[in-house]
Amino acid sequence: MKHIITTGIIIAVLGMTALALASGDQKQKTTDKASAKVMETPAAAEVAPGPIKVRGVMEKTEEGLALFDGKETYQLSGFGNVEGMDKETLDKMIGKLVSISGDLEKNEAGARIFVKEVTVAN
């Protein structure tokens, strides 16, 4: 009789452990899918020319400043029209995560954003 009770308790504990692990895995998958959706930015080839808001890392390239969003590199121009944007301010943003709003233009050379607003992302 003791053997049957002990076996029953072990099976119950193993069953509860398996349920807890399965539940944790499901929560992780849901979180991963949700965070992936938040971070996804359509590639420039998928975005029609016009207004765009992109978040990424500002880089300095041979062609000038660029924004890399994890998939696509956008050349940036038009900073002279953005209030408060001077060379010193832009230099401080290089290598940082920024949010840029502007107008997207695509051609054979790639994608270019004519910048209207730049903010350092949190």
Residue pairs with C-beta under 8 A, 6 or more apart in sequence:
39 70
41 54
41 55
41 56
41 69
41 70
41 71
41 72
43 71
43 72
44 72
44 74
44 104
44 106
44 110
44 111
45 72
45 106
45 111
47 104
48 104
49 103
49 104
49 105
49 106
50 103
50 104
51 101
51 102
51 103
51 104
52 101
52 102
52 103
52 104
52 113
53 99
53 100
53 101
54 67
54 69
54 74
54 99
54 100
54 113
55 69
55 97
55 98
55 99
55 100
55 121
56 67
56 68
56 69
56 70
56 74
56 97
56 98
56 100
57 67
57 68
57 95
57 96
57 97
57 98
58 65
58 66
58 67
58 76
58 90
58 93
58 94
58 95
58 96
58 98
59 65
59 66
59 67
59 68
59 73
59 94
59 95
60 66
60 94
61 73
61 75
63 75
64 75
64 76
64 77
65 75
65 76
65 79
65 90
65 94
66 73
66 74
66 75
66 76
67 73
67 74
67 76
67 98
67 100
67 113
68 74
72 111
73 110
73 111
74 100
74 104
74 110
74 111
74 112
74 113
75 109
75 110
75 111
75 112
75 113
76 100
76 102
76 112
76 113
76 115
77 112
77 113
77 114
77 115
78 102
78 113
78 114
78 115
78 116
79 85
79 90
79 115
79 118
81 115
81 116
82 115
82 116
82 117
82 118
85 115
85 118
93 118
93 120
96 120
96 121
97 120
97 121
98 118
98 119
98 120
98 121
99 118
99 119
99 120
99 121
100 113
100 115
100 117
100 118
101 115
101 116
101 117
101 118
102 113
102 114
102 115
102 116
102 117
103 113
103 114
103 116
104 111
104 112
104 113
105 111
105 112
105 113
105 114
106 112
